[in-house]
Amino acid sequence: MLTHPCFHKAAAHWFDTVHLPIAQQCNMKCNYCDRLSDCVHENKPGRASKILSVRQAYMKVARAVKDNPRLKVVGISGPGEALANKNTFKVLNWLNNDFPYLTKCVSTNGLMLADSLPELIAAGVSAVSVTVNGTDPQIVADMIQWITYQDKNYQGESAAELLISKQFQGIKAAAAAGIIVRINSILVPGINDLHLWQVALEARKAGALMMNIVPLVPQAGFIFYNPPTKDELALARATIARLIPVSPPCNNCAMTTAEMEYNSVL
Ligand code: SF4
């Protein structure tokens, strides 16, 4: 993973990632997401992606490989949930066939990670980013409206319980299969800010190697919530870093004002 900009600080200076917006549907509704823009978990909020077809996504990578020798990673990230879209697997298989040397990385909310693992392994995926905002169903229930799993809709704490259990089942299975697992957590002051250290502990126990703290961008159901200040973000990262390595800040992915201020002091 030394060439993956999300996993290694030096790699962000030397290597590039191409993100493919091919996943339109989502199987849950997070309170901080308005579904008008990309999945908040991995992209700059407010920037709606044009959805690429399987062919367009393949051509984007083929052109990038030709033009950019620094390209090392292909990421499937949104604008919805990668694993809830069949096109994700079609693109991954095509890419694995023709560009097996590129690292293939998938961002997911984790609900279908365990179920999708055989297909991900067959498609050569070697890294996943799983968004986990809590391990306590009461906290997670405050951050989501509903989830859909196997054609059944869940709400409230039953949705949160199922989501958490599926996320950790997937993280454990992926790590056991040799896939690098990074955890993404959205930091929402007043909801999960005092809880993320527990996420870090559980994630490490489950086999995750790294955690990324993403500051809330107030929108949708959380439009009246305050984002973390730069000090709050720095404190959260310093606390988590005592338990699990924290992902290096990267200008390619989600970055807000607090993030930019934080990066500028590094
Ligand atoms: Fe939005 Fe991503 Fe949550 Fe789906 S998983 S609701 S796209 S933030």
Residues whose N, C-alpha, C, O or C-beta is under 5 A from the ligand:
A	BS01	SF4	C26 M28 K29 C30 C33 C39 V40 H41 P79 G80 E81 N109
